[in-house]
Amino acid sequence: MPSGFKSGNNSPVKIPKALSIANAQALTEKMSSIFNEIEDPRAEKNRVHLLTDIFIIAILSVIAGSRGWEDMHNYGLSKYEWLEEFFKIT
């Protein structure tokens, strides 16, 4: 019979610390440094948002259950104030 969420050795399951703003900023900076290596193929006049910000919002929105571009767009709009803490939003 499956054991559910219990670990196989009956030791307590470790629960990670809550994500703090400092940890989130460090994670955002690390992801940005990775994504900065990707060349932006868009024409200069079409660049309203940084490509790294688009990637990070896309990842966060998919984790939150987005299923397409419209969901990602709505996620970004609904989390705008929170995302402002991490990105240089203009």
N, C-alpha and C positions, 0 to 999 in steps of 0.2 A: 504494500500500500504506500502511496506517495507520502512523503513527510511534510509537504507544504513548504512553509518558509523556514522551518527549522533546519539548522545545519546538520550535516551528517554525524558530526562528533558531539552533538548536544551542547556545544559551547555557545554562549550568547552571541547573537549576531551583532556586529559592530555597525552602529548607525553613524554616518558621516556628520560632521559639524554643519550647522546651518551656513548657507552661503552669505558672506558679509559683502558689503559694498567694496571693501579693499580687495577681497578675493575675486569678486566679479570684475573689477577693473584690471587686476593682474591677468585674469583669463582673457579679457577683451584685448589687452595689449599684446599678449602672446599670439592670439588668433590673428590680430591685425598684422603683426610682424610676419606671420606665415603667408597671409593673403596678399601682403604688399609685394611679394615676389611674382605675383601673377600680373602679366601685362594687360592693361585695360584696352579691349579692342574697340570700344565705342569712340565715335567722333567727338572731338573736344567740345563742340557746341551742344552735344546731347548729354553731357555729364552734369546732372543736377545733384546727384549723390555720389559719395565715394564708393567705389566698387567693394572695398572691404566691408563697409557698413551694410551694403546689400547682401553680401555673403553671410554675415553674422545674423542679420535679421531673418534671412531665409532659413538658416539652421535653427534658430530659436523658434520660429513659427512652425516649422515641421515638428519639432519636439512637442510643441503645444497642440498639434493635431491638424495643422493646415494641410490642405489637399491640392492646392494650386496657387497660381499667382494672385488671384483675387483675395484668397484667404491670407496670403502673406502680406499683401498690401493693407488689408483690414487689421491684421495683427500689428503692423508697424504704426498705423494710425491710433489704434486703441492703447498701445504702450508708449506713445510718443514722449510723455513726461518722464517715464522711467528710463527710456532709451537715451534721453538728453543727458543723463548723468554719465554716460559712457562714451557717447559719440559727439563729434563736432557737427551738430545739426544746424543747418542754416535755413 
